[in-house]
Amino acid sequence: MLKFTEEHEWLKVEGGVATVGITEHAAGQLGDLVFVELPESGVTFSKGDTAATVESVKAASDVYCPLDGEIIEVNQAIVDDPSLVNSDPHGAAWFFKLKLADPRSADGLLDEAAYKELVG
Amino acid sequence: MEPISRLKHTPLHALHLSLGARMVPFAGYEMPVQYPEGVLKEHLHTRAAAGLFDVSHMGQIAIRPKSGRIADAALALEKLVPVDVLGLAEGRQRYGLFTNPEGGILDDLMIANRGDHLFLVVNAACKDADHAHLKDGLGDACDVTLLDDRALVALQGPRAEAVLCELWADVASMRFMDLAEADLHDVACIISRSGYTGEDGFEISIPTASAVDVTQRLLEHPDVLAIGLGARDSLRLEAGLCLYGNDIDTGTTPIEAALEWAIQKSRRAGGERAGGFPGADRILAELAGGTDRRRVGLKPEGRAPVRGGAKLFTDPDGTVLVGSVTSGGFGPSVDCPVAMGYVETAHARNGTKLFAEVRGKYLPITVSALPFVKQTYKR
């Protein structure tokens, strides 16, 4: 089941590892992305830290780490082709995999219905 | 940010909403930043076909000489701009600058000679100040009127001429910076062959009452797409054109900004009407002796855009600061990041390698000739 943050990241949690991306709503708001900067594997972040940066033609935006954890894999495909984030935000355009410090910490995030209510 | 309720609307506001535009506050107006196609496609469409921009937020000003002699209006305006206005032939337009006593730039503008009066287009954020400045400076000799009963649209791109020719065939004989009055769909419009994208194109001043009608008809053409402020910005940046408030302001002089081409010979030292504009002492001295810093084009080496505000260093450790970026982003036509900014003159030569600070890293960036795209003006 997907979880969401108020900062427009989605998470798919499997066996203590969260695959993280930005939501379709966020990708739509950002517009055409032309550059993605991802973290390195092995780096540890706290919830709310800036973990990645996306840039549209016009502006740069931060992508926050949704929970405490360690980056164990990043998606080079979106670095090579940032437009993937616009075309398939919940699929091929995941950003990174995060080994959660506390596997239950995702329970407190929004579910799909609550996120949909948030973005209207 | 200003409360959205206080923002002004252009006559085309409802049309933008009906086209699905995303609206943002800009210079006191609620303006379309992009349409459903998105900035990238809008930018590329303008370079490949024709883009239609609402620039009605900009100020249109008429200066009418009380004597009835256009030369009197020209000479009066020359007291405020370092530009040859007297030598501007009827039906011609040129770029100009309002300067302040310190030699800084109050605004940049277009000046046209319409035979019996001068017609100016100024930036939206400056228009009230410009109007007051003109009334102060020219009020004795001229009537200065802010034309708030006209909309302004820009049709830009390689298909702009063909599109407009279907409405008024004579447009094909206009050269870059020509200005003429013509009926488009029976509406008297003022058309200039100019714009701010680096493309051939036109700016069309339309009476407010007919603005939606004329604009809609232009948009019906299959080659024409409505384009928002997002692409307008990336187009002008690729074209190496200054955005007032970003690349030029009261703290930059025309020479620092590499805009000396806008100061004609007649207004320079030794010219028949040398000086006589605010800040002339400093500006003429800089024309002769140069400046400590210059506006330059900048090409980041990697894929990361380098935005306005980024600091520029000579070394990859960020110890020797030599300038900063004033505009930067991604250039869809050149498919790489592009920027411009100010650097100390010693580092302003094309090809100079510098480093831009982006999120704590120092990214290689090269001083580069402007524009980044070839201009296609019909001279």
HADDOCK unambig.tbl for C-alpha pairs under 7 A between the chains (distance, minus, plus):
assign (segid A and resid 31 and name CA) (segid B and resid 38 and name CA) 6.39 0.50 0.50
assign (segid A and resid 32 and name CA) (segid B and resid 38 and name CA) 6.64 0.50 0.50
assign (segid A and resid 32 and name CA) (segid B and resid 39 and name CA) 6.83 0.50 0.50
assign (segid A and resid 32 and name CA) (segid B and resid 40 and name CA) 6.34 0.50 0.50
assign (segid A and resid 35 and name CA) (segid B and resid 303 and name CA) 6.55 0.50 0.50
assign (segid A and resid 35 and name CA) (segid B and resid 304 and name CA) 6.05 0.50 0.50
assign (segid A and resid 57 and name CA) (segid B and resid 329 and name CA) 5.97 0.50 0.50
assign (segid A and resid 57 and name CA) (segid B and resid 330 and name CA) 4.97 0.50 0.50
assign (segid A and resid 58 and name CA) (segid B and resid 230 and name CA) 6.45 0.50 0.50
assign (segid A and resid 58 and name CA) (segid B and resid 329 and name CA) 6.12 0.50 0.50
